[in-house]
Amino acid sequence: MTVLTTAVAPEQLRDRSFALRRRMMHMAADKGEGYIAQGLGIADVLAVVYFRQLRFDAADPEWVDRDRFVLSTGHYSVALYAVLAELGILDDDDIATYGLNGSDLPMSTFDETPGVEITGGSLGHGLGQGVGMALGLRLDGRDSKVIVELSDGELQEGSTWEAAMSAASFRCANLTAVVDCNGIQADGPMVLDMEPVADKWASFGWVVEEVDGNDVDALCTAFDRLDSVTDRPKVIIARTTPGHGVPTLVARERAHFVRVEPGEWASLIEELENNHA
């Protein structure tokens, strides 16, 4: 068994982020539409989580002592699939079917896909499932940790705060949440003003770090600080930019479900390449 743990330098993580973004763009290129902007925005978070924070075995995604990563925003699937492909858990034949009818890689995740912990689609449930995992691991005497990604849009759902309250009450120190605060939801900007987000989590008893979610160094520092907390759940408020790395997509007014004309993809991928160079 090859256990992947993480001691990757920030400059290497930035290369990982770029590799994830490039893979996402090629996965989405022939689909014409999708949640590519959120995927590009969350790439730095996933690079740090998977290549620096998690303990798992790429050859055995169901390894019982693995750390768990829960993608609550199942429509960010293109980003998670890109990670799983970079790790070799998914192969090129799998990736080629992304978003197609009958594929094991739908546009919103389901847990039969290797390396995917929960079925996504209905938002507001990932944190609750993560709390259950954290408690179950503790009851089993395992030292595995759980990292849950969720969105600022999900903060509008009462189930999220019920889960947050429960995690604090049960002192789930093996649980870390990462809130992708990108300021958008299905119809445009956030409907409800959730600010100050960090203060809300702190009031529920969580230890909070707030960072630029597209700054790898800041993300590493935040995780390092939280790793020393042993008595409470932790949360990183990650301020991300939808479409990060591709200026044309960043400028799109409606970035939740992006529609891209076939002739645009080549220029968008070129933008990504030039930004990384």
TIVOLUM-380423 format. One record per residue (C-alpha): residue number from 0; residue in one letter; chain; x, y, z. Coordinates in Angstrom, 3 decimals, m for minus. Example, Ala and Ser with C-alpha at 12.3 -4.5 7.8 and 13.67 -1.06 7.14 Angstrom:
! TIVOLUM-380423
<rec n="0" res="a" chain="A" X="12.300" Y="m4.500" Z="7.800"/>
<rec n="1" res="s" chain="A" X="13.670" Y="m1.060" Z="7.140"/>
//
This chain:
! TIVOLUM-380423
<rec n="0" res="m" chain="A" X="0.000" Y="0.000" Z="0.000"/>
<rec n="1" res="t" chain="A" X="1.347" Y="3.409" Z="m0.981"/>
<rec n="2" res="v" chain="A" X="0.017" Y="5.978" Z="1.445"/>
<rec n="3" res="l" chain="A" X="0.081" Y="9.508" Z="0.062"/>
<rec n="4" res="t" chain="A" X="0.762" Y="12.108" Z="2.693"/>
<rec n="5" res="t" chain="A" X="1.741" Y="15.647" Z="1.980"/>
<rec n="6" res="a" chain="A" X="4.944" Y="17.643" Z="2.243"/>
<rec n="7" res="v" chain="A" X="4.677" Y="19.586" Z="m0.981"/>
<rec n="8" res="a" chain="A" X="6.186" Y="23.068" Z="m1.278"/>
<rec n="9" res="p" chain="A" X="3.905" Y="25.975" Z="m2.270"/>
<rec n="10" res="e" chain="A" X="5.615" Y="26.440" Z="m5.645"/>
<rec n="11" res="q" chain="A" X="4.875" Y="22.795" Z="m6.471"/>
<rec n="12" res="l" chain="A" X="1.288" Y="23.270" Z="m5.345"/>
<rec n="13" res="r" chain="A" X="0.909" Y="26.190" Z="m7.730"/>
<rec n="14" res="d" chain="A" X="1.985" Y="23.880" Z="m10.542"/>
<rec n="15" res="r" chain="A" X="m0.581" Y="21.368" Z="m9.296"/>
<rec n="16" res="s" chain="A" X="m3.282" Y="24.040" Z="m9.376"/>
<rec n="17" res="f" chain="A" X="m2.408" Y="24.888" Z="m12.960"/>
<rec n="18" res="a" chain="A" X="m2.460" Y="21.206" Z="m13.933"/>
<rec n="19" res="l" chain="A" X="m5.928" Y="20.877" Z="m12.401"/>
<rec n="20" res="r" chain="A" X="m7.216" Y="23.948" Z="m14.230"/>
<rec n="21" res="r" chain="A" X="m5.780" Y="22.777" Z="m17.541"/>
<rec n="22" res="r" chain="A" X="m7.360" Y="19.358" Z="m17.119"/>
<rec n="23" res="m" chain="A" X="m10.731" Y="20.911" Z="m16.243"/>
<rec n="24" res="m" chain="A" X="m10.677" Y="23.107" Z="m19.330"/>
<rec n="25" res="h" chain="A" X="m9.989" Y="20.150" Z="m21.597"/>
<rec n="26" res="m" chain="A" X="m12.665" Y="18.070" Z="m19.851"/>
<rec n="27" res="a" chain="A" X="m15.276" Y="20.776" Z="m20.360"/>
<rec n="28" res="a" chain="A" X="m14.169" Y="21.918" Z="m23.824"/>
<rec n="29" res="d" chain="A" X="m16.559" Y="19.815" Z="m25.883"/>
<rec n="30" res="k" chain="A" X="m19.538" Y="20.153" Z="m23.536"/>
<rec n="31" res="g" chain="A" X="m20.440" Y="23.761" Z="m24.344"/>
<rec n="32" res="e" chain="A" X="m21.619" Y="24.497" Z="m20.829"/>
<rec n="33" res="g" chain="A" X="m21.028" Y="23.630" Z="m17.209"/>
<rec n="34" res="y" chain="A" X="m19.759" Y="24.701" Z="m13.832"/>
<rec n="35" res="i" chain="A" X="m16.250" Y="25.418" Z="m15.029"/>
<rec n="36" res="a" chain="A" X="m15.939" Y="28.815" Z="m13.305"/>
<rec n="37" res="q" chain="A" X="m16.385" Y="27.307" Z="m9.840"/>
<rec n="38" res="g" chain="A" X="m13.924" Y="24.552" Z="m10.676"/>
<rec n="39" res="l" chain="A" X="m11.269" Y="27.039" Z="m11.728"/>
<rec n="40" res="g" chain="A" X="m11.928" Y="29.047" Z="m8.579"/>
<rec n="41" res="i" chain="A" X="m11.531" Y="26.122" Z="m6.184"/>
<rec n="42" res="a" chain="A" X="m8.439" Y="24.572" Z="m7.830"/>
<rec n="43" res="d" chain="A" X="m5.938" Y="26.071" Z="m5.369"/>
<rec n="44" res="v" chain="A" X="m7.933" Y="24.790" Z="m2.407"/>
<rec n="45" res="l" chain="A" X="m8.065" Y="21.282" Z="m3.848"/>
<rec n="46" res="a" chain="A" X="m4.357" Y="21.299" Z="m4.679"/>
<rec n="47" res="v" chain="A" X="m3.496" Y="22.124" Z="m1.070"/>
<rec n="48" res="v" chain="A" X="m6.042" Y="19.673" Z="0.351"/>
<rec n="49" res="y" chain="A" X="m5.086" Y="16.675" Z="m1.777"/>
<rec n="50" res="f" chain="A" X="m1.348" Y="17.189" Z="m2.192"/>
<rec n="51" res="r" chain="A" X="m0.535" Y="18.577" Z="1.246"/>
<rec n="52" res="q" chain="A" X="m3.241" Y="17.720" Z="3.780"/>
<rec n="53" res="l" chain="A" X="m4.911" Y="14.386" Z="3.114"/>
<rec n="54" res="r" chain="A" X="m3.693" Y="10.902" Z="3.940"/>
<rec n="55" res="f" chain="A" X="m5.036" Y="8.359" Z="1.477"/>
<rec n="56" res="d" chain="A" X="m4.064" Y="5.524" Z="m0.848"/>
<rec n="57" res="a" chain="A" X="m4.589" Y="6.247" Z="m4.535"/>
<rec n="58" res="a" chain="A" X="m4.471" Y="2.511" Z="m5.271"/>
<rec n="59" res="d" chain="A" X="m7.257" Y="1.851" Z="m2.752"/>
<rec n="60" res="p" chain="A" X="m9.707" Y="4.775" Z="m2.555"/>
<rec n="61" res="e" chain="A" X="m11.778" Y="2.854" Z="0.033"/>
<rec n="62" res="w" chain="A" X="m8.839" Y="2.324" Z="2.419"/>
<rec n="63" res="v" chain="A" X="m10.475" Y="2.367" Z="5.849"/>
<rec n="64" res="d" chain="A" X="m7.893" Y="4.628" Z="7.502"/>
<rec n="65" res="r" chain="A" X="m7.953" Y="7.282" Z="4.807"/>
<rec n="66" res="d" chain="A" X="m8.719" Y="10.906" Z="5.533"/>
<rec n="67" res="r" chain="A" X="m12.056" Y="11.916" Z="4.018"/>
<rec n="68" res="f" chain="A" X="m12.724" Y="14.805" Z="1.653"/>
<rec n="69" res="v" chain="A" X="m16.381" Y="15.730" Z="1.240"/>
<rec n="70" res="l" chain="A" X="m17.342" Y="17.880" Z="m1.746"/>
<rec n="71" res="s" chain="A" X="m20.663" Y="19.293" Z="m0.593"/>
<rec n="72" res="t" chain="A" X="m21.064" Y="21.336" Z="m3.794"/>
<rec n="73" res="g" chain="A" X="m21.508" Y="18.343" Z="m6.065"/>
<rec n="74" res="h" chain="A" X="m21.749" Y="20.578" Z="m9.145"/>
<rec n="75" res="y" chain="A" X="m18.033" Y="21.366" Z="m8.680"/>
<rec n="76" res="s" chain="A" X="m17.446" Y="17.807" Z="m9.875"/>
<rec n="77" res="v" chain="A" X="m15.156" Y="18.821" Z="m12.753"/>
<rec n="78" res="a" chain="A" X="m12.609" Y="20.013" Z="m10.176"/>
<rec n="79" res="l" chain="A" X="m12.749" Y="16.843" Z="m8.085"/>
<rec n="80" res="y" chain="A" X="m12.539" Y="14.612" Z="m11.157"/>
<rec n="81" res="a" chain="A" X="m9.477" Y="16.557" Z="m12.281"/>
<rec n="82" res="v" chain="A" X="m7.813" Y="15.799" Z="m8.946"/>
<rec n="83" res="l" chain="A" X="m8.730" Y="12.114" Z="m9.111"/>
<rec n="84" res="a" chain="A" X="m7.340" Y="11.951" Z="m12.655"/>
<rec n="85" res="e" chain="A" X="m4.076" Y="13.606" Z="m11.594"/>
<rec n="86" res="l" chain="A" X="m3.785" Y="10.940" Z="m8.888"/>
<rec n="87" res="g" chain="A" X="m4.487" Y="8.098" Z="m11.306"/>
<rec n="88" res="i" chain="A" X="m7.709" Y="7.085" Z="m9.550"/>
<rec n="89" res="l" chain="A" X="m9.590" Y="7.964" Z="m12.745"/>
<rec n="90" res="d" chain="A" X="m8.064" Y="7.258" Z="m16.152"/>
<rec n="91" res="d" chain="A" X="m8.292" Y="9.079" Z="m19.485"/>
<rec n="92" res="d" chain="A" X="m11.159" Y="6.866" Z="m20.670"/>
<rec n="93" res="d" chain="A" X="m13.151" Y="7.837" Z="m17.574"/>
<rec n="94" res="i" chain="A" X="m12.394" Y="11.529" Z="m17.992"/>
<rec n="95" res="a" chain="A" X="m13.507" Y="11.488" Z="m21.624"/>
<rec n="96" res="t" chain="A" X="m17.050" Y="10.609" Z="m20.497"/>
<rec n="97" res="y" chain="A" X="m17.445" Y="13.573" Z="m18.120"/>
<rec n="98" res="g" chain="A" X="m20.986" Y="14.952" Z="m18.249"/>
<rec n="99" res="l" chain="A" X="m22.252" Y="12.481" Z="m20.849"/>
<rec n="100" res="n" chain="A" X="m25.464" Y="10.496" Z="m20.439"/>
<rec n="101" res="g" chain="A" X="m24.789" Y="7.246" Z="m18.611"/>
<rec n="102" res="s" chain="A" X="m21.326" Y="8.307" Z="m17.475"/>
<rec n="103" res="d" chain="A" X="m19.909" Y="7.471" Z="m14.043"/>
<rec n="104" res="l" chain="A" X="m18.706" Y="11.091" Z="m14.023"/>
<rec n="105" res="p" chain="A" X="m21.890" Y="13.184" Z="m14.051"/>
<rec n="106" res="m" chain="A" X="m21.880" Y="16.976" Z="m13.745"/>
<rec n="107" res="s" chain="A" X="m22.928" Y="16.532" Z="m10.122"/>
<rec n="108" res="t" chain="A" X="m21.086" Y="13.884" Z="m8.135"/>
<rec n="109" res="f" chain="A" X="m22.373" Y="10.560" Z="m6.916"/>
<rec n="110" res="d" chain="A" X="m20.651" Y="8.221" Z="m4.533"/>
<rec n="111" res="e" chain="A" X="m20.214" Y="5.279" Z="m6.885"/>
<rec n="112" res="t" chain="A" X="m17.403" Y="7.152" Z="m8.630"/>
<rec n="113" res="p" chain="A" X="m14.041" Y="5.975" Z="m7.227"/>
<rec n="114" res="g" chain="A" X="m12.631" Y="8.514" Z="m4.795"/>
<rec n="115" res="v" chain="A" X="m15.946" Y="10.362" Z="m4.305"/>
<rec n="116" res="e" chain="A" X="m17.294" Y="10.198" Z="m0.746"/>
<rec n="117" res="i" chain="A" X="m20.872" Y="11.513" Z="m1.111"/>
<rec n="118" res="t" chain="A" X="m23.560" Y="12.038" Z="m3.717"/>
<rec n="119" res="g" chain="A" X="m23.937" Y="15.719" Z="m4.530"/>
<rec n="120" res="g" chain="A" X="m26.703" Y="17.705" Z="m6.120"/>
<rec n="121" res="s" chain="A" X="m28.949" Y="18.702" Z="m3.238"/>
<rec n="122" res="l" chain="A" X="m26.995" Y="21.397" Z="m1.420"/>
<rec n="123" res="g" chain="A" X="m26.794" Y="21.958" Z="2.320"/>
<rec n="124" res="h" chain="A" X="m26.085" Y="18.356" Z="3.356"/>
<rec n="125" res="g" chain="A" X="m22.327" Y="17.926" Z="3.000"/>
<rec n="126" res="l" chain="A" X="m21.366" Y="19.408" Z="6.354"/>
<rec n="127" res="g" chain="A" X="m23.885" Y="17.232" Z="8.190"/>
<rec n="128" res="q" chain="A" X="m22.473" Y="14.144" Z="6.512"/>
<rec n="129" res="g" chain="A" X="m18.977" Y="15.303" Z="7.366"/>
<rec n="130" res="v" chain="A" X="m19.935" Y="15.656" Z="11.037"/>
<rec n="131" res="g" chain="A" X="m21.287" Y="12.112" Z="10.971"/>
<rec n="132" res="m" chain="A" X="m18.059" Y="10.830" Z="9.434"/>
<rec n="133" res="a" chain="A" X="m15.953" Y="12.675" Z="11.999"/>
<rec n="134" res="l" chain="A" X="m17.966" Y="11.235" Z="14.885"/>
<rec n="135" res="g" chain="A" X="m17.914" Y="7.743" Z="13.393"/>
<rec n="136" res="l" chain="A" X="m14.145" Y="7.820" Z="12.949"/>
<rec n="137" res="r" chain="A" X="m13.708" Y="8.977" Z="16.530"/>
<rec n="138" res="l" chain="A" X="m15.984" Y="6.231" Z="17.862"/>
<rec n="139" res="d" chain="A" X="m13.972" Y="3.685" Z="15.860"/>
<rec n="140" res="g" chain="A" X="m10.770" Y="4.949" Z="17.458"/>
<rec n="141" res="r" chain="A" X="m9.315" Y="6.081" Z="14.128"/>
<rec n="142" res="d" chain="A" X="m7.166" Y="9.194" Z="13.791"/>
<rec n="143" res="s" chain="A" X="m8.428" Y="9.994" Z="10.287"/>
<rec n="144" res="k" chain="A" X="m9.628" Y="13.525" Z="9.638"/>
<rec n="145" res="v" chain="A" X="m12.473" Y="14.911" Z="7.574"/>
<rec n="146" res="i" chain="A" X="m12.297" Y="17.997" Z="5.348"/>
<rec n="147" res="v" chain="A" X="m15.605" Y="19.322" Z="4.015"/>
<rec n="148" res="e" chain="A" X="m15.828" Y="21.844" Z="1.193"/>
<rec n="149" res="l" chain="A" X="m19.044" Y="23.860" Z="1.069"/>
<rec n="150" res="s" chain="A" X="m20.181" Y="27.083" Z="m0.548"/>
<rec n="151" res="d" chain="A" X="m21.267" Y="30.462" Z="0.722"/>
<rec n="152" res="g" chain="A" X="m24.629" Y="29.779" Z="m0.925"/>
<rec n="153" res="e" chain="A" X="m25.068" Y="26.780" Z="1.386"/>
<rec n="154" res="l" chain="A" X="m24.737" Y="29.097" Z="4.367"/>
<rec n="155" res="q" chain="A" X="m28.290" Y="30.209" Z="3.565"/>
<rec n="156" res="e" chain="A" X="m29.566" Y="26.731" Z="4.490"/>
<rec n="157" res="g" chain="A" X="m30.515" Y="25.943" Z="8.072"/>
<rec n="158" res="s" chain="A" X="m29.140" Y="22.402" Z="7.843"/>
<rec n="159" res="t" chain="A" X="m25.642" Y="23.840" Z="7.484"/>
<rec n="160" res="w" chain="A" X="m25.889" Y="25.702" Z="10.792"/>
<rec n="161" res="e" chain="A" X="m27.457" Y="22.711" Z="12.541"/>
<rec n="162" res="a" chain="A" X="m24.406" Y="20.714" Z="11.472"/>
<rec n="163" res="a" chain="A" X="m22.051" Y="23.508" Z="12.564"/>
<rec n="164" res="m" chain="A" X="m23.705" Y="23.666" Z="15.964"/>
<rec n="165" res="s" chain="A" X="m23.509" Y="19.880" Z="16.341"/>
<rec n="166" res="a" chain="A" X="m19.822" Y="19.732" Z="15.395"/>
<rec n="167" res="a" chain="A" X="m18.972" Y="22.340" Z="18.018"/>
<rec n="168" res="s" chain="A" X="m21.098" Y="20.652" Z="20.681"/>
<rec n="169" res="f" chain="A" X="m19.442" Y="17.289" Z="20.018"/>
<rec n="170" res="r" chain="A" X="m16.011" Y="18.945" Z="19.778"/>
<rec n="171" res="c" chain="A" X="m15.169" Y="17.375" Z="16.428"/>
<rec n="172" res="a" chain="A" X="m11.538" Y="18.406" Z="16.326"/>
<rec n="173" res="n" chain="A" X="m10.959" Y="15.960" Z="13.454"/>
<rec n="174" res="l" chain="A" X="m13.234" Y="18.065" Z="11.239"/>
<rec n="175" res="t" chain="A" X="m12.220" Y="21.028" Z="9.066"/>
<rec n="176" res="a" chain="A" X="m14.624" Y="22.927" Z="6.824"/>
<rec n="177" res="v" chain="A" X="m13.536" Y="25.024" Z="3.851"/>
<rec n="178" res="v" chain="A" X="m16.159" Y="27.556" Z="2.768"/>
<rec n="179" res="d" chain="A" X="m15.794" Y="28.610" Z="m0.861"/>
<rec n="180" res="c" chain="A" X="m16.898" Y="32.237" Z="m0.676"/>
<rec n="181" res="n" chain="A" X="m17.132" Y="33.234" Z="m4.329"/>
<rec n="182" res="g" chain="A" X="m20.136" Y="35.540" Z="m3.962"/>
<rec n="183" res="i" chain="A" X="m22.357" Y="33.851" Z="m6.549"/>
<rec n="184" res="q" chain="A" X="m25.219" Y="31.413" Z="m6.713"/>
<rec n="185" res="a" chain="A" X="m27.539" Y="30.128" Z="m9.426"/>
<rec n="186" res="d" chain="A" X="m29.165" Y="33.396" Z="m10.490"/>
<rec n="187" res="g" chain="A" X="m26.227" Y="35.752" Z="m9.966"/>
<rec n="188" res="p" chain="A" X="m24.936" Y="37.424" Z="m6.783"/>
<rec n="189" res="m" chain="A" X="m25.754" Y="35.986" Z="m3.365"/>
<rec n="190" res="v" chain="A" X="m29.425" Y="36.463" Z="m2.491"/>
<rec n="191" res="l" chain="A" X="m28.819" Y="36.915" Z="1.241"/>
<rec n="192" res="d" chain="A" X="m25.996" Y="38.927" Z="2.783"/>
<rec n="193" res="m" chain="A" X="m24.116" Y="36.347" Z="4.869"/>
<rec n="194" res="e" chain="A" X="m21.411" Y="38.705" Z="6.098"/>
<rec n="195" res="p" chain="A" X="m19.591" Y="38.692" Z="8.385"/>
<rec n="196" res="v" chain="A" X="m19.095" Y="35.011" Z="7.549"/>
<rec n="197" res="a" chain="A" X="m16.063" Y="34.507" Z="9.811"/>
<rec n="198" res="d" chain="A" X="m17.835" Y="35.973" Z="12.845"/>
<rec n="199" res="k" chain="A" X="m20.815" Y="33.680" Z="12.325"/>
<rec n="200" res="w" chain="A" X="m18.634" Y="30.564" Z="12.418"/>
<rec n="201" res="a" chain="A" X="m16.729" Y="31.825" Z="15.438"/>
<rec n="202" res="s" chain="A" X="m20.014" Y="32.421" Z="17.266"/>
<rec n="203" res="f" chain="A" X="m20.872" Y="28.767" Z="16.699"/>
<rec n="204" res="g" chain="A" X="m17.664" Y="27.699" Z="18.455"/>
<rec n="205" res="w" chain="A" X="m15.402" Y="27.020" Z="15.490"/>
<rec n="206" res="v" chain="A" X="m11.780" Y="28.120" Z="15.135"/>
<rec n="207" res="v" chain="A" X="m11.662" Y="30.339" Z="12.047"/>
<rec n="208" res="e" chain="A" X="m9.083" Y="31.319" Z="9.432"/>
<rec n="209" res="e" chain="A" X="m10.027" Y="33.672" Z="6.598"/>
<rec n="210" res="v" chain="A" X="m7.811" Y="33.781" Z="3.495"/>
<rec n="211" res="d" chain="A" X="m7.589" Y="34.488" Z="m0.197"/>
<rec n="212" res="g" chain="A" X="m8.633" Y="31.100" Z="m1.523"/>
<rec n="213" res="n" chain="A" X="m6.542" Y="31.571" Z="m4.665"/>
<rec n="214" res="d" chain="A" X="m3.350" Y="32.172" Z="m2.677"/>
<rec n="215" res="v" chain="A" X="m1.601" Y="28.842" Z="m2.139"/>
<rec n="216" res="d" chain="A" X="0.795" Y="30.225" Z="0.473"/>
<rec n="217" res="a" chain="A" X="m2.067" Y="31.680" Z="2.508"/>
<rec n="218" res="l" chain="A" X="m3.986" Y="28.418" Z="2.332"/>
<rec n="219" res="c" chain="A" X="m0.957" Y="26.431" Z="3.526"/>
<rec n="220" res="t" chain="A" X="m0.436" Y="28.813" Z="6.445"/>
<rec n="221" res="a" chain="A" X="m4.111" Y="28.585" Z="7.423"/>
<rec n="222" res="f" chain="A" X="m4.104" Y="24.791" Z="7.408"/>
<rec n="223" res="d" chain="A" X="m0.866" Y="24.744" Z="9.411"/>
<rec n="224" res="r" chain="A" X="m2.385" Y="26.960" Z="12.079"/>
<rec n="225" res="l" chain="A" X="m5.534" Y="24.886" Z="12.300"/>
<rec n="226" res="d" chain="A" X="m3.635" Y="21.588" Z="12.468"/>
<rec n="227" res="s" chain="A" X="m2.521" Y="22.552" Z="15.964"/>
<rec n="228" res="v" chain="A" X="m6.122" Y="22.877" Z="17.216"/>
<rec n="229" res="t" chain="A" X="m7.120" Y="19.715" Z="19.074"/>
<rec n="230" res="d" chain="A" X="m10.332" Y="20.592" Z="20.899"/>
<rec n="231" res="r" chain="A" X="m12.735" Y="22.177" Z="18.392"/>
<rec n="232" res="p" chain="A" X="m13.797" Y="22.005" Z="14.743"/>
<rec n="233" res="k" chain="A" X="m12.000" Y="24.337" Z="12.350"/>
<rec n="234" res="v" chain="A" X="m13.037" Y="26.331" Z="9.313"/>
<rec n="235" res="i" chain="A" X="m11.232" Y="28.180" Z="6.539"/>
<rec n="236" res="i" chain="A" X="m13.167" Y="30.973" Z="4.862"/>
<rec n="237" res="a" chain="A" X="m11.655" Y="30.889" Z="1.365"/>
<rec n="238" res="r" chain="A" X="m12.402" Y="33.951" Z="m0.770"/>
<rec n="239" res="t" chain="A" X="m12.162" Y="32.667" Z="m4.344"/>
<rec n="240" res="t" chain="A" X="m12.713" Y="34.160" Z="m7.779"/>
<rec n="241" res="p" chain="A" X="m14.898" Y="32.194" Z="m10.225"/>
<rec n="242" res="g" chain="A" X="m12.925" Y="31.511" Z="m13.393"/>
<rec n="243" res="h" chain="A" X="m9.583" Y="32.244" Z="m11.729"/>
<rec n="244" res="g" chain="A" X="m6.755" Y="31.911" Z="m14.239"/>
<rec n="245" res="v" chain="A" X="m8.911" Y="32.701" Z="m17.278"/>
<rec n="246" res="p" chain="A" X="m9.648" Y="36.464" Z="m17.411"/>
<rec n="247" res="t" chain="A" X="m12.444" Y="36.146" Z="m19.968"/>
<rec n="248" res="l" chain="A" X="m14.366" Y="33.830" Z="m17.646"/>
<rec n="249" res="v" chain="A" X="m13.639" Y="36.027" Z="m14.619"/>
<rec n="250" res="a" chain="A" X="m15.271" Y="38.905" Z="m16.508"/>
<rec n="251" res="r" chain="A" X="m18.453" Y="36.948" Z="m17.251"/>
<rec n="252" res="e" chain="A" X="m21.385" Y="38.542" Z="m15.453"/>
<rec n="253" res="r" chain="A" X="m23.176" Y="35.210" Z="m15.005"/>
<rec n="254" res="a" chain="A" X="m20.544" Y="32.722" Z="m13.906"/>
<rec n="255" res="h" chain="A" X="m22.574" Y="30.039" Z="m12.101"/>
<rec n="256" res="f" chain="A" X="m23.406" Y="27.889" Z="m15.137"/>
<rec n="257" res="v" chain="A" X="m21.168" Y="29.052" Z="m17.950"/>
<rec n="258" res="r" chain="A" X="m22.016" Y="28.595" Z="m21.602"/>
<rec n="259" res="v" chain="A" X="m19.056" Y="28.627" Z="m23.975"/>
<rec n="260" res="e" chain="A" X="m19.243" Y="28.587" Z="m27.759"/>
<rec n="261" res="p" chain="A" X="m17.201" Y="25.815" Z="m29.449"/>
<rec n="262" res="g" chain="A" X="m14.859" Y="28.334" Z="m31.062"/>
<rec n="263" res="e" chain="A" X="m14.076" Y="29.996" Z="m27.727"/>
<rec n="264" res="w" chain="A" X="m12.415" Y="27.075" Z="m25.975"/>
<rec n="265" res="a" chain="A" X="m9.066" Y="27.298" Z="m27.746"/>
<rec n="266" res="s" chain="A" X="m8.641" Y="30.971" Z="m26.835"/>
<rec n="267" res="l" chain="A" X="m9.713" Y="30.356" Z="m23.233"/>
<rec n="268" res="i" chain="A" X="m7.198" Y="27.541" Z="m22.834"/>
<rec n="269" res="e" chain="A" X="m4.545" Y="29.784" Z="m24.366"/>
<rec n="270" res="e" chain="A" X="m5.391" Y="32.453" Z="m21.755"/>
<rec n="271" res="l" chain="A" X="m4.901" Y="29.897" Z="m18.998"/>
<rec n="272" res="e" chain="A" X="m1.545" Y="28.785" Z="m20.426"/>
<rec n="273" res="n" chain="A" X="m0.321" Y="32.380" Z="m20.826"/>
<rec n="274" res="n" chain="A" X="m1.324" Y="33.312" Z="m17.275"/>
<rec n="275" res="h" chain="A" X="0.716" Y="30.453" Z="m15.878"/>
<rec n="276" res="a" chain="A" X="3.789" Y="31.094" Z="m18.035"/>
//
